[in-house]
C-alpha cells in the first residue's frame, strides 16, 4: 500500500517540505534508504546520511537546518523518533489485519462468549465459559483455557498458552509461546526426604496495555492472584513466580527471574538477567542494572547494581578499587617487605 507525504504528515502532525505527492510503501533506516521508502533522522550523528540517502521521504525535527543539498522530501515533526514509532505501529496494524470471525478449524466451546468483531485463527482452542471481547485477535495455534477473560483489542500471537482462570485486560499483546497461568513452583519437603506438590489454586490477572514477550511465563498463584499492573512491559524469556505482584508501568528486560510472592512497585526499570528472590518488596521507581542479584528489600527510588546488589553509585566507586585490586595487593606486599626489613 502506498502513502503520500501529505498523508503521512497528517498521521504524525507534521509539515511537508518538498513533494507533497511523493509516495512510499515501506520503511527503512536512513543509511539504507532507497527509492520508495520512508526513513527518519533522530540522532544527530546520522545527519551525514540525510545528504546521501535515496529514501523518498525522511522525518526530521522541526528545528533541523540543512547544510547541503539533499534529494529526499522532508516531513518536519516535533520528535522524529516518536513519529516514526507511530508509523511503525500503524504499519503493523495494516500488516496484521485479520477479518473478524472464527476459523473453521478452530475449536471453540459452545459455552464461550465470543464478540462478533473478534478473530480466532486456525487450530486455536477456546475453553468453557471463556469471554473474548470486541476486536480481540487470536492467531492460529493458540490455547485458551476455561473461565478466561480477554479484554477488547488484545492480540494473542501464535503458540501462546492462556490457562484456566486467567484475566487479561484490554489493549494487551501476548507474544508467541508465552505461557500464562501455569502451576507455580510450590513443593513441600516430606518425612522421607522427597517433595509433595503444593496445589496452585489461584490465577493470573493482567491489567490494560500490557505487553508479554515471547516465551515468557507467568505462574498462577497458590491462593489469590499473580498480578501484573496496567502498562507493564515484559521482554522475552522472563519467569514470574506465583503470587508475584508487579506495579503499573514497570518494564523488565529479558531473562529476568522473579521468585514467588515478591511485590514490585510502579514505574520500575529492571535490566536483563536480573534475579530477584522471593517474598521481597521492591519500591516504586526503582532501577536495577542488568545481571544484578536482589536478596533484600529496596526502598522507593533506589538504584542498585551487582551481586548481591547495592547502591549503583557506591558500586561504581567500589569497582574502581576492585579493578585495581592486584596493584593494591602488590603495593601492600612491597610495604610489608619494607617493614619486615626495618
C-alpha positions in Angstrom: 0.0 0.0 0.0 1.4 3.4 -1.0 1.2 6.5 1.2 1.9 10.1 0.1 4.0 12.6 2.0 0.8 14.6 2.8 -1.0 11.6 4.1 2.0 10.7 6.4 2.2 14.3 7.6 -1.4 14.1 8.6 -0.8 10.9 10.6 2.1 12.4 12.5 1.0 16.1 12.7 4.0 17.1 10.5 4.8 19.6 7.8 5.9 18.6 4.3 9.0 20.3 2.8 9.3 19.1 -0.8 6.9 17.0 -2.9 3.5 16.6 -1.2 2.7 13.7 -3.6 5.9 11.7 -3.0 4.9 8.1 -2.4 6.4 5.4 -0.2 5.4 1.8 0.5 8.0 0.6 3.1 10.1 1.8 5.9 13.9 1.9 6.1 17.0 3.0 8.1 18.3 6.3 6.8 21.7 4.8 6.0 19.9 2.1 3.9 17.2 4.3 2.4 16.1 3.5 -1.1 13.5 4.9 -3.5 10.0 4.3 -2.3 11.0 4.1 1.4 10.4 6.4 4.4 13.1 6.9 7.0 13.8 9.3 9.9 16.7 11.3 11.4 16.6 11.5 15.2 20.2 11.0 16.2 22.5 13.9 15.0 25.4 11.5 14.3 23.3 10.1 11.4 22.9 13.6 9.8 25.5 13.0 7.0 23.3 10.2 5.7 20.5 12.7 5.0 22.5 14.2 2.2 23.2 10.8 0.5 20.1 8.7 1.3 17.8 7.5 -1.5 14.8 7.4 0.8 11.9 9.2 -0.8 10.7 10.7 2.5 12.6 11.4 5.7 11.2 12.6 9.1 13.3 15.3 10.7 13.0 17.6 13.7 11.2 20.9 13.3 14.5 22.7 14.1 16.6 20.8 11.6 18.7 23.1 9.3 20.3 21.6 6.2 23.9 22.4 5.4 24.0 20.7 2.0 21.6 19.8 -0.8 19.5 16.7 -0.4 17.2 14.6 -2.6 14.6 13.4 0.0 11.3 15.0 0.8 11.3 16.1 4.4 8.4 15.9 6.9 9.2 18.1 9.9 7.8 16.9 13.2 8.4 17.7 16.9 10.0 14.3 17.6 11.1 12.2 14.6 11.7 9.0 16.7 8.2 9.3 18.2 6.6 10.0 14.9 8.4 7.0 13.3 7.2 4.8 16.1 3.7 5.8 15.4 4.1 5.0 11.8 5.6 1.6 12.7 2.5 0.9 14.8 0.2 1.9 12.0 2.2 -0.3 9.6 2.0 -3.3 11.9 -1.8 -2.8 12.3 -2.1 -3.0 8.5 0.2 -6.0 8.2 -1.5 -7.9 10.9 -5.1 -7.1 10.0 -7.4 -10.0 10.3 -11.1 -10.2 9.4 -13.5 -11.0 12.2 -14.9 -14.4 12.7 -13.8 -17.9 13.8 -11.7 -20.1 11.5 -13.4 -23.4 10.6 -10.6 -25.4 12.1 -10.8 -23.6 15.5 -12.3 -25.5 18.4 -14.5 -23.1 20.4 -16.7 -24.2 23.3 -20.4 -23.5 22.8 -20.3 -22.0 26.3 -17.7 -19.5 25.3 -18.8 -15.9 24.7 -17.0 -14.5 21.5 -17.6 -11.0 20.3 -18.8 -10.7 16.7 -15.8 -8.4 15.9 -13.2 -10.8 17.4 -11.0 -13.1 15.3 -10.0 -16.6 16.2 -7.4 -18.3 13.9 -7.0 -21.9 12.6 -6.4 -24.7 15.2 -6.9 -22.4 18.1 -8.8 -23.8 21.1 -11.1 -21.8 23.4 -12.5 -23.4 26.5 -15.7 -23.4 28.5 -17.1 -20.1 29.9 -14.3 -18.0 28.4 -15.1 -14.5 27.2 -13.4 -12.8 24.2 -14.3 -9.2 23.8 -14.5 -6.8 20.8 -11.6 -6.6 18.3 -9.6 -9.3 20.0 -7.3 -11.0 17.6 -6.2 -14.6 18.5 -3.8 -16.0 15.9 -3.6 -19.7 14.9 -2.4 -22.4 17.2 -3.3 -20.7 20.5 -4.7 -22.5 23.5 -7.1 -20.6 25.7 -8.4 -22.5 28.7 -11.7 -22.4 30.7 -13.0 -19.3 32.5 -10.6 -17.0 30.8 -11.4 -13.3 30.1 -9.7 -11.5 27.3 -10.3 -7.7 27.1 -11.1 -5.6 24.0 -8.4 -5.0 21.3 -6.0 -7.5 22.8 -3.7 -9.5 20.4 -2.5 -13.0 21.2 0.1 -14.4 18.9 0.6 -18.0 17.7 1.7 -20.6 20.1 0.7 -18.7 23.3 -1.0 -20.7 26.1 -3.6 -18.9 28.3 -4.5 -21.3 31.0 -7.7 -21.6 33.2 -8.9 -18.6 35.1 -6.6 -16.0 33.5 -7.9 -12.5 33.2 -6.3 -10.2 30.6 -7.2 -6.6 30.2 -7.8 -4.5 27.1 -5.2 -3.4 24.5 -2.7 -6.1 25.6 -0.2 -8.0 23.4 0.7 -11.6 24.3 3.6 -12.8 22.1 4.3 -16.3 20.7 4.8 -19.2 23.1 4.1 -17.2 26.2 2.6 -19.3 29.0 0.2 -17.5 31.4 -1.3 -19.3 34.3 0.8 -22.5 34.6 1.4 -24.1 38.0 3.6 -22.1 40.4 6.7 -23.8 41.7 5.3 -25.0 45.0 6.8 -28.0 46.8 6.9 -29.0 50.4 9.6 -31.5 51.8 8.1 -34.5 53.5 9.4 -37.1 56.1 11.0 -39.4 53.5 13.2 -36.6 52.0 11.2 -36.1 48.8 8.8 -33.3 48.0 5.0 -33.1 47.9 3.3 -30.8 45.4 1.5 -27.8 46.9 -1.7 -27.2 44.9 -1.7 -23.9 43.0 -5.4 -22.9 43.1 -5.2 -19.2 42.2 -5.0 -17.4 38.8 -3.2 -14.6 36.9 -4.7 -11.2 36.4 -3.2 -8.8 33.8 -4.1 -5.1 33.5 -4.6 -3.0 30.4 -1.9 -2.0 27.8 0.4 -4.8 28.9 3.0 -6.5 26.6 4.1 -10.0 27.4 7.2 -11.2 25.4 7.8 -14.4 23.6 8.5 -17.5 25.8 7.7 -15.5 29.0 6.0 -17.4 31.7 3.7 -16.1 34.4 2.7 -18.6 37.0 -0.7 -18.7 38.7 -1.0 -18.0 42.4 -1.1 -20.6 45.1 -4.0 -18.7 46.6 -5.4 -15.4 45.2 -3.8 -14.0 42.1 -0.4 -13.3 40.5 -0.9 -9.6 39.4 0.5 -7.7 36.5 -0.4 -4.0 36.6 -1.5 -1.6 33.8 1.1 -0.6 31.2 3.7 -3.2 32.3 6.1 -4.3 29.6 7.7 -7.7 29.8 10.5 -8.7 27.4 11.1 -12.3 26.1 12.2 -15.2 28.3 11.1 -13.8 31.7 9.9 -16.0 34.6 7.4 -14.6 37.0 6.7 -16.8 40.0 3.4 -17.5 41.8 1.8 -14.6 43.8 4.2 -12.0 42.4 2.7 -8.5 42.0 4.2 -6.0 39.5 3.0 -2.4 39.7 1.8 -0.2 36.9 4.2 0.8 34.1 7.2 -1.2 35.2 9.4 -2.6 32.5 11.5 -5.7 32.7 14.2 -6.9 30.3 14.8 -10.5 29.0 15.9 -13.5 31.1 14.9 -11.9 34.5 13.5 -14.3 37.1 11.3 -13.2 39.9 10.6 -15.7 42.7 7.3 -16.2 44.4 5.4 -13.6 46.5 7.7 -10.7 45.7 6.0 -7.3 45.2 7.5 -4.8 42.7 6.3 -1.2 42.7 5.3 1.1 39.9 7.5 2.7 37.2 10.4 0.4 37.9 13.1 -0.4 35.3 14.7 -3.8 35.6 17.6 -4.9 33.4 18.2 -8.2 31.7 19.3 -11.4 33.6 18.3 -10.0 37.0 17.5 -12.5 39.7 15.0 -11.4 42.4 14.5 -13.5 45.5 11.1 -14.5 47.0 8.9 -12.6 49.5 10.7 -9.3 48.9 9.3 -5.8 48.4 10.7 -3.6 45.7 9.6 0.1 45.9 8.4 2.5 43.3 10.6 3.9 40.6 13.4 1.5 41.4 16.2 0.9 38.8 18.0 -2.4 38.8 21.0 -2.9 36.5 21.4 -6.0 34.3 22.8 -9.2 35.9 22.1 -8.0 39.5 21.0 -10.3 42.3 18.3 -8.9 44.6 18.3 -10.6 48.0 16.7 -7.9 50.2 14.0 -5.2 50.0 14.7 -2.0 48.1 13.1 1.4 49.0 11.4 3.8 46.6 13.7 5.4 44.0 16.6 3.0 44.8 19.2 2.4 42.1 21.2 -0.8 42.6 23.7 -3.0 40.8 25.8 -6.1 41.4 25.5 -9.4 43.3 24.4 -9.1 45.9 23.1 -5.8 44.7 23.8 -2.5 46.4 23.6 1.2 45.6 24.6 1.9 42.0 26.9 4.9 42.8 28.6 3.0 45.6 29.1 0.0 43.3 30.8 2.1 40.7 33.1 3.7 43.3 33.9 0.3 44.7 34.5 -1.2 41.3 37.4 1.2 40.6 39.2 -0.3 43.6 38.2 -3.9 42.7 39.6 -3.5 39.2 42.9 -2.3 40.6 43.0 -4.9 43.4 46.0 -6.6 42.1 48.1 -3.4 42.2 46.8 -2.7 45.7 48.0 -6.2 46.8 51.3 -5.7 45.1 51.7 -2.4 47.0 50.8 -4.0 50.3 53.3 -6.8 49.8 56.0 -4.3 48.9 55.2 -2.3 52.0 55.2 -5.4 54.2 58.6 -6.4 52.9 59.9 -3.0 53.6 58.6 -3.0 57.2 60.0 -6.5 57.7 63.4 -5.3 56.9 63.3 -2.3 59.3 
